[in-house]
Amino acid sequence: MQTTLYIGGVNVDLFEDEPILVNYSLTDVKEPASRKVSHTKTITLPNTANNAQIFKQLFVINKDNTISGYDPNIRVVAFVENGSGNCISGYFQLTGISKTGTDVKYTGVIYADEKNLFSQMGDSFLQGNPNPANDVDLDTGTSPLLYRPADYQKAYVNGFVAGGTAAELFVIDSGTNTTQSTAPFYNIPYTNLRMAMKFKHIWDRIFAKYNTTYSSTFLNSTRFKSMMYLDTHKTANLSTSQANNQLARVNLTTEIAYTNGAFLLYNNELQDTGNRYSTSTGIYTASSNRKYTVSLQVLVQSRLRATEGPQTFPSTNIIDVRIRPRVRKNGVSLAVGNELIQTITIPSGTYANGTTWNFVLGTAETYTIPFEITFDAQAGDLIDVIVETNIIAAISYPFLTSDIKILVGSTALFKATENQLALNDTYNKNSLPAAQHKQKDFIIDVLRMFNLYLLWDGVNYIVEPRDTFYTLGTQLDWTQKIDRSQEITITPIGQLNWRQIQFMAKKDADYYSDQYFTNNKEVYGQQNVFNQNQFITETKKVELSFAPPLSVSTAANYPKLQHIYKLNNGVAEAIDGLPRYAYWAGWKEEGSVFSQITGAGAAVQYDGYAYVGEFDDPIAPTFSVLYGPPRAVYYQTFGTLAITDNDLYSAYYQNELLNQISANAKLITCYVYLTPLEINNLKLYDLVVVDGVNCIISKISDYNTTTIQPTQVELIQFIQ
């Protein structure tokens, strides 16, 4: 049986007696929620003229392979054909070169494309990578979201999941919400508006970044579209690009000649991506309503100038000149700050009108004025800098005036004082992810939440929950294909794996998460599953990098919100929470007015709220995005709350785990005759029948592409 290997579209020469062995695998019964990747065993290749051309003579030690060479760090598409089509496709990883005299051999492995996706992501974060090119762009091409109460309303909330928008506003309590005894009972500062972004939007942007596609009924379902990534920063912040667009750093490369009071027109921009500063007018234009900070380093030389003459000085005069920079807003000077005194000596004598006496420059501190001021500005306000001067003397010198010259090297920095969003700012979606949240961790968390199986089919990724996944294939009867002359091993699965599995999200540091953990010794919504097998003791964990949603209200008529703060000596203190997920359930508890958003002009009152929490409904839940029913909830209702047990575990893991701990569940290891056509057409979601029993394929080990011989197969008896 002829086997052909292609690397980068080129047919590679093989050793005649060197088989290519392929391992096919998807999951491991010993590690629930783990996923495996199909791959070849190590392939050894000869150094023929053809192969030397492919690998660009990489074996030559002193060859510079950065120049028209083969780069082993770059993924190269590869696939193996065995006469009936591709038996594995993915990419080739060169793992080594051996050289004995003139004999050269290359070794490498082909990995299926699942590994390719995760390898491309590497350890890159969603946002905030040292190289911004590695960031996932969550904002470009999306509808703008404005940071204002007007964009938090029932119509937007209820239309969000089915609509095409990527994110919407909801509200949290960062420790600053207040209550009162009369309606509206609950006051929410507008600064507690936060963004919720669809998981699906983030997933799609990651896949698009790596030019990868997927096919999934589940990922296009209403349930998944209702899954949200919540902004849990202590404040809603500008994105890095927004903050940079507020910043202008300028300096002076040509001095400003002597004048009695100077307007500082900085002629050189060092940084001004937002074009906030004009070197032709000397004006910085504020872009939003917020606090701004202007930091100056003014290098200045003063002089005295006679305005009348002749004038006689019978003795030496020592006169101080005061120099004071001022920042102006719309032409009006703001508060006075630092000033500098330069002392000038006028020797005795008679001087004509227009005579000047210059301050003698010394060390930098004698002519440098540092100055910084913070102030409130509105969008469109015009900010500029002037320098004032006057004479300070015990006696009057009406025939003298002071002038100043602004020296080369003077600088100014205009910037937003804080990264916090201001009213009516655009809420950039790239500001959402928590610090150092890795792309691969997000994808893995989604897989773990819903027990999703991800399989590359040669065109795109198939992504479905485990129970759906095994409905996609066909039923194959292998009863007559088993080599019964070889040992068949049947192992009860319950003896292979675990005594207990803990399904959990990550514990956050907020007050209520701490309180729940202290009281219950587990994370909110944790599910502990026990195997009754008495011969094993191992405990395993399936843990998310996300914190779980935890809704709070201290009275029944208060909105059920995420409270993300801790108590410091009894005082609420906002924190930057972990990445937190939740279910977007729409506008809830409509009725009389019971809450309002304040601090943005006239208070906006509401008769309901956007519920973004652990359930599909806070009053009558039918589905929970926790792994298990919480032992306590922290919100009040007018009636009895019945907690649903239709949660992530029961909906997506229970069948698989029951399959494993069933007394009938078996792991069957046997040898099966598989033709090239059968192996090429085989899908890892196909069901296999052996002696009338349905099984799923756990792995196929060392399938030989060059000969037809029994191949070791590991099957899991499929109970449910």
ROKE-99678 format. One record per residue (C-alpha): x negated, y negated, z negated; residue in one letter. Coordinates in steps of 0.02 Angstrom, whole numbers, padded with zeros to 5 digits, always signed. Layout:
% residues N
XYZA ...
***
This chain:
% residues 720
+00000+00000+00000M -00082-00160+00059Q -00098-00303-00064T -00133-00481-00011T -00183-00625-00124L -00161-00806-00072Y -00243-00951-00164I -00201-01124-00104G -00120-01049+00050G -00278-00956+00102V -00290-00766+00113N -00422-00711-00013V -00537-00562+00016D -00516-00422-00112L -00620-00273-00163F -00549-00119-00078E -00546-00020-00240D -00494-00164-00354E -00308-00155-00398P -00211-00307-00450I -00113-00267-00608L +00038-00375-00653V +00123-00392-00823N +00304-00450-00820Y +00377-00513-00983S +00504-00634-01050L +00533-00606-01235T +00464-00512-01383D +00581-00424-01503V +00453-00450-01641K +00462-00640-01621E +00640-00705-01599P +00643-00872-01507A +00471-00836-01433S +00448-00831-01245R +00316-00740-01143K +00245-00777-00971V +00219-00652-00830S +00040-00642-00770H -00088-00531-00686T -00228-00444-00775K -00398-00517-00736T -00433-00509-00549I -00613-00486-00488T -00653-00558-00316L -00806-00531-00205P -00913-00674-00142N -00876-00652+00042T -00904-00795+00163A -00717-00828+00158N -00709-00831-00033N -00868-00937-00046A -00780-01064+00066Q -00625-01061-00045I -00724-01087-00205F -00846-01208-00121K -00999-01110-00179Q -00960-01152-00360L -01087-01019-00411F -01231-01132-00357V -01288-01202-00523I -01364-01366-00460N -01221-01406-00339K -01118-01561-00378D -00940-01495-00365N -00864-01667-00391T -00911-01696-00207I -00802-01589-00092S -00806-01449-00220G -00684-01329-00302Y -00617-01401-00465D -00574-01258-00585P -00479-01383-00694N -00346-01411-00560I -00199-01292-00538R -00197-01204-00370V -00038-01120-00307V -00060-00932-00287A +00044-00777-00253F +00022-00592-00224V +00109-00495-00084E +00123-00306-00082N +00203-00275+00087G +00382-00309+00031S +00366-00489-00023G +00294-00584-00170N +00274-00483-00328C +00211-00632-00428I +00192-00817-00389S +00125-00960-00491G -00049-01031-00499Y -00226-00964-00506F -00342-01000-00651Q -00526-00967-00616L -00592-00897-00780T -00773-00855-00736G -00914-00822-00613I -01046-00687-00636S -01208-00682-00538K -01333-00539-00535T -01471-00577-00412G -01378-00616-00252T -01220-00524-00305D -01084-00649-00354V -00910-00610-00420K -00766-00723-00467Y -00637-00681-00601T -00468-00761-00629G -00285-00739-00677V -00121-00785-00593I +00009-00854-00713Y +00193-00869-00670A +00254-01048-00658D +00326-01054-00836E +00148-01075-00898K +00117-01206-00764N +00251-01322-00834L +00187-01314-01012F +00006-01328-00954S +00046-01487-00859Q +00128-01563-01011M -00020-01514-01119G -00019-01615-01280D +00051-01773-01200S +00178-01871-01300F +00345-01929-01235L +00281-02107-01257Q +00126-02191-01326G -00010-02090-01239N -00183-02171-01228P -00159-02161-01039N +00016-02232-01002P +00021-02129-00842A +00052-01978-00954N +00209-02056-01030D +00383-01998-00979V +00474-02148-00906D +00645-02146-00989L +00699-02320-00934D +00669-02353-00749T +00827-02338-00646G +00946-02332-00796T +01083-02455-00840S +01019-02590-00960P +01076-02574-01140L +01088-02740-01232L +01057-02754-01418Y +01218-02836-01475R +01383-02790-01559P +01476-02822-01396A +01394-02665-01324D +01454-02558-01471Y +01637-02526-01434Q +01765-02387-01417K +01772-02384-01227A +01584-02363-01210Y +01576-02233-01349V +01715-02123-01280N +01654-02134-01100G +01473-02099-01140F +01459-01909-01127V +01554-01894-00963A +01477-02051-00890G +01312-02079-00803G +01228-02187-00934T +01075-02120-01022A +01100-02203-01192A +01225-02297-01299E +01229-02389-01465L +01282-02316-01631F +01253-02378-01809V +01151-02313-01956I +01123-02366-02135D +00942-02415-02165S +00982-02465-02343G +01053-02637-02297T +01237-02594-02270N +01351-02665-02406T +01527-02631-02467T +01669-02735-02536Q +01837-02698-02619S +01944-02777-02483T +01954-02748-02296A +01841-02738-02204P +01767-02626-02336F +01600-02588-02255Y +01475-02717-02190N +01342-02669-02064I +01205-02794-02016P +01184-02795-01827Y +01002-02746-01856T +01067-02571-01897N +01124-02544-01719L +01024-02400-01646R +01008-02306-01482M +01064-02128-01452A +00995-02049-01294M +01058-01892-01209K +00945-01740-01225F +00987-01705-01044K +00915-01873-00987H +00750-01837-01074I +00746-01657-01009W +00780-01717-00831D +00646-01852-00840R +00516-01726-00901I +00558-01605-00761F +00556-01746-00632A +00386-01805-00695K +00312-01635-00654Y +00408-01616-00490N +00503-01467-00560T +00685-01418-00540T +00803-01307-00637Y +00969-01218-00621S +01080-01210-00774S +01265-01203-00813T +01229-01238-00995F +01119-01392-00970L +01259-01468-00866N +01393-01427-00994S +01485-01555-01101T +01410-01477-01256R +01232-01508-01201F +01273-01680-01132K +01337-01721-01307S +01168-01684-01387M +01075-01842-01435M +00901-01899-01482Y +00925-02036-01614L +00817-02190-01639D +00767-02173-01822T +00635-02309-01830H +00658-02423-01979K +00693-02562-01854T +00750-02556-01673A +00594-02608-01580N +00533-02681-01418L +00446-02558-01305S +00260-02580-01277T +00292-02659-01108S +00422-02778-01181Q +00303-02831-01320A +00166-02859-01191N +00286-02964-01086N +00310-03080-01235Q +00124-03105-01255L +00018-03238-01170A -00167-03257-01207R -00250-03409-01125V -00410-03509-01139N -00499-03663-01074L -00640-03644-00948T -00649-03831-00907T -00658-03960-01044E -00523-04091-01068I -00603-04263-01063A -00597-04387-01207Y -00426-04459-01242T -00334-04529-01392N -00233-04371-01426G -00241-04225-01307A -00112-04116-01223F -00188-03942-01213L -00166-03872-01040L -00254-03706-01041Y -00314-03670-00865N -00354-03485-00877N -00240-03337-00915E -00323-03190-01003L -00159-03093-01023Q +00015-03142-00969D +00107-02996-00890T +00275-03078-00921G +00223-03245-00842N +00274-03336-00999R +00137-03469-00990Y +00111-03593-00848S -00066-03655-00817T +00006-03796-00713S +00121-03866-00848T +00040-03800-01008G +00207-03732-01067I +00253-03562-01140Y +00436-03517-01115T +00522-03412-01248A +00617-03264-01174S +00733-03218-01319S +00801-03277-01486N +00671-03226-01612R +00521-03280-01716K +00364-03324-01619Y +00185-03347-01677T +00058-03462-01595V -00124-03437-01644S -00253-03567-01591L -00440-03587-01593Q -00467-03771-01543V -00645-03823-01507L -00655-04011-01516V -00778-04156-01519Q -00724-04328-01578S -00791-04501-01547R -00759-04679-01603L -00728-04811-01472R -00730-05002-01488A -00568-05078-01421T -00625-05259-01447E -00793-05344-01435G -00916-05398-01470P -00906-05329-01646Q -01043-05342-01777T -01077-05211-01911F -01193-05292-02042P -01230-05120-02116S -01216-04936-02073T -01037-04872-02073N -00988-04690-02104I -00813-04656-02039I -00708-04496-02045D -00602-04441-01897V -00457-04323-01932R -00411-04198-01796I -00250-04098-01809R -00175-03975-01683P +00015-03970-01672R +00131-03845-01589V +00286-03920-01511R +00454-03844-01469K +00552-03936-01336N +00441-04087-01363G +00465-04095-01552V +00313-04062-01663S +00328-03919-01787L +00250-03910-01960A +00076-03978-01990V -00060-03848-02015G -00249-03844-02024N -00349-03999-01986E -00532-04042-01964L -00630-04195-02022I -00779-04248-01917Q -00890-04386-01987T -00969-04514-01869I -01105-04640-01915T -01108-04816-01837I -01276-04900-01868P -01281-05087-01908S -01279-05200-01755G -01171-05293-01631T -01075-05190-01503Y -00976-05233-01346A -00798-05181-01310N -00794-05000-01251G -00948-04943-01346T -00931-04763-01407T -01009-04662-01547W -00997-04471-01531N -00986-04343-01668F -01144-04238-01666V -01098-04057-01643L -01173-03940-01772G -01126-03762-01816T -00962-03691-01749A -00863-03728-01905E -00896-03915-01882T -00798-03919-01719Y -00679-03767-01726T -00502-03779-01792I -00410-03613-01822P -00222-03638-01829F -00074-03520-01835E +00112-03555-01851I +00268-03447-01848T +00438-03519-01804F +00610-03477-01737D +00646-03507-01553A +00788-03477-01433Q +00779-03404-01259A +00722-03542-01142G +00637-03650-01274D +00477-03734-01211L +00322-03718-01319I +00162-03820-01297D +00011-03880-01395V -00057-04055-01429I -00201-04118-01533V -00182-04278-01636E -00321-04387-01705T -00338-04538-01817N -00469-04631-01920I -00477-04603-02107I -00563-04747-02198A -00549-04848-02356A -00549-05009-02255I -00460-05049-02093S -00548-05043-01926Y -00420-05123-01809P -00549-05138-01670F -00591-04951-01671L -00496-04799-01610T -00535-04614-01613S -00540-04503-01459D -00558-04316-01443I -00628-04200-01310K -00567-04019-01301I -00713-03903-01270L -00730-03750-01160V -00688-03591-01255G -00531-03655-01341S -00399-03517-01347T -00215-03493-01380A -00110-03338-01412L +00080-03345-01395F +00175-03190-01450K +00332-03120-01529A +00300-03113-01716T +00376-02941-01738E +00417-02796-01624N +00594-02790-01691Q +00730-02818-01563L +00820-02985-01568A +01003-03013-01529L +01040-02990-01342N +00870-02913-01306D +00866-02768-01183T +00851-02607-01283Y +00716-02521-01180N +00736-02333-01181K +00549-02303-01189N +00554-02372-01367S +00662-02226-01427L +00543-02079-01457P +00466-02060-01627A +00278-02083-01636A +00177-01937-01570Q +00325-01831-01518H +00253-01712-01389K +00341-01674-01225Q +00319-01486-01245K +00388-01494-01423D +00546-01575-01357F +00569-01439-01225I +00530-01300-01350I +00653-01374-01475D +00792-01375-01347V +00752-01193-01305L +00752-01148-01491R +00912-01240-01534M +01017-01145-01409F +00912-00986-01389N +00884-01031-01207L +00792-00914-01091Y +00686-01002-00960L +00632-00903-00807L +00545-00960-00648W +00629-00879-00498D +00505-00939-00367G +00607-01094-00324V +00659-01171-00489N +00687-01130-00672Y +00839-01035-00728I +00888-01098-00901V +01031-01017-00996E +01074-00957-01173P +01027-00777-01204R +01205-00709-01190D +01237-00800-01026T +01064-00757-00959F +01101-00571-00956Y +01261-00596-00857T +01164-00668-00709L +01086-00507-00646G +01140-00342-00576T +01150-00171-00658Q +01010-00052-00609L +01018+00134-00649D +00842+00194-00689W +00894+00361-00763T +00818+00458-00617Q +00667+00345-00600K +00591+00383-00770I +00437+00495-00769D +00493+00617-00902R +00329+00710-00893S +00252+00566-00990Q +00288+00521-01169E +00445+00421-01203I +00435+00323-01365T +00596+00272-01452I +00575+00153-01599T +00715+00082-01706P +00700-00105-01679I +00745-00142-01860G +00577-00070-01912Q +00477-00181-01796L +00504-00356-01848N +00566-00447-02003W +00653-00436-02169R +00715-00616-02160Q +00722-00751-02026I +00744-00932-02077Q +00820-01044-01944F +00791-01225-01990M +00759-01401-01934A +00619-01504-02011K +00650-01591-02177K +00649-01780-02165D +00592-01896-02305A +00754-01996-02326D +00847-01997-02493Y +00987-01877-02447Y +00872-01751-02361S +00764-01751-02517D +00916-01733-02629Q +00985-01586-02530Y +00817-01498-02529F +00794-01525-02716T +00966-01456-02755N +00966-01309-02635N +00782-01268-02605K +00810-01268-02417E +00831-01389-02273V +01004-01458-02233Y +01095-01336-02119G +00968-01195-02139Q +01023-01019-02095Q +00941-00869-02179N +00969-00702-02091V +00926-00539-02178F +00881-00370-02108N +00939-00233-02226Q +00790-00124-02179N +00709-00077-02344Q +00536-00041-02274F +00482-00215-02220I +00455-00378-02314T +00398-00506-02185E +00487-00674-02171T +00485-00768-02006K +00536-00946-01965K +00618-01026-01815V +00586-01210-01850E +00620-01368-01750L +00512-01523-01746S +00675-01623-01758F +00759-01667-01923A +00941-01614-01936P +01085-01738-01931P +01151-01776-02105L +01304-01889-02115S +01343-01992-02269V +01487-02096-02335S +01516-02135-02518T +01702-02169-02493A +01831-02090-02380A +01866-02253-02288N +01683-02286-02248Y +01610-02229-02082P +01510-02068-02084K +01335-02125-02036L +01155-02067-02038Q +01075-02147-02193H +00889-02162-02159I +00806-02238-02311Y +00727-02187-02474K +00747-02259-02649L +00601-02349-02728N +00642-02380-02912N +00825-02376-02865G +00806-02499-02721V +00842-02439-02544A +00691-02449-02429E +00702-02416-02243A +00587-02281-02172I +00532-02222-02002D +00621-02056-01994G +00568-01900-01903L +00642-01869-01731P +00825-01831-01770R +00954-01748-01660Y +01144-01758-01673A +01307-01723-01582Y +01398-01869-01500W +01581-01842-01548A +01658-02006-01489G +01760-02139-01579W +01833-02072-01741K +01955-02115-01883E +02052-02252-01798E +02170-02349-01909G +02164-02508-02009S +02009-02617-02003V +01879-02546-02122F +01707-02600-02060S +01621-02747-01978Q +01454-02790-01898I +01380-02951-01966T +01234-03069-01935G +01264-03097-01749A +01378-03247-01756G +01560-03210-01796A +01580-03040-01878A +01648-02904-01764V +01777-02794-01850Q +01814-02611-01810Y +01954-02488-01845D +01842-02339-01807G +01661-02294-01773Y +01550-02189-01662A +01525-02025-01752Y +01353-01955-01711V +01321-01813-01830G +01315-01629-01868E +01492-01584-01812F +01602-01610-01661D +01726-01694-01778D +01691-01757-01955P +01868-01719-02018I +01914-01557-01928A +01752-01483-01861P +01757-01336-01741T +01572-01334-01695F +01412-01377-01787S +01240-01416-01718V +01162-01355-01879L +01095-01178-01887Y +01209-01136-02032G +01348-01209-02141P +01274-01334-02265P +01296-01294-02449R +01355-01472-02478A +01401-01622-02372V +01373-01803-02419Y +01525-01888-02346Y +01697-01914-02418Q +01863-01875-02332T +02044-01906-02379F +02083-01720-02371G +01993-01556-02392T +01850-01530-02271L +01838-01355-02199A +01659-01325-02140I +01650-01224-01980T +01535-01075-01964D +01533-01094-01774N +01355-01158-01776D +01192-01139-01679L +01156-00971-01758Y +01326-00892-01735S +01350-00961-01559A +01177-00928-01488Y +01075-00809-01598Y +01195-00694-01688Q +01221-00568-01549N +01034-00552-01519E +00995-00531-01703L +01136-00408-01731L +01069-00313-01580N +00902-00301-01668Q +00959-00248-01840I +01091-00125-01779S +01060+00055-01826A +01086+00094-01641N +00960-00034-01577A +00807+00048-01502K +00647-00004-01415L +00616+00121-01276I +00441+00135-01201T +00431+00244-01047C +00352+00258-00875Y +00457+00214-00723V +00429+00236-00535Y +00457+00064-00456L +00435+00037-00270T +00366-00128-00202P +00540-00176-00143L +00614-00140-00314E +00481-00239-00407I +00499-00386-00288N +00688-00389-00304N +00687-00363-00492L +00745-00505-00604K +00707-00503-00789L +00891-00538-00824Y +00946-00377-00736D +01024-00245-00848L +00947-00072-00838V +01045+00087-00870V +00951+00235-00945V +01050+00394-00987D +01210+00293-00986G +01144+00159-01106V +01126-00025-01056N +00954-00098-01087C +00865-00262-01057I +00686-00275-00996I +00563-00332-01128S +00405-00307-01025K +00327-00214-00879I +00144-00178-00908S +00006-00160-00778D +00112-00141-00623Y -00013-00088-00489N +00015-00183-00326T -00094-00065-00226T -00018+00107-00265T +00151+00178-00310I +00132+00258-00479Q +00231+00260-00642P +00224+00094-00731T +00245+00071-00918Q +00409-00017-00958V +00475-00078-01125E +00665-00083-01136L +00779-00145-01274I +00943-00055-01298Q +01077-00187-01265F +01214-00173-01396I +01292-00345-01371Q 
***
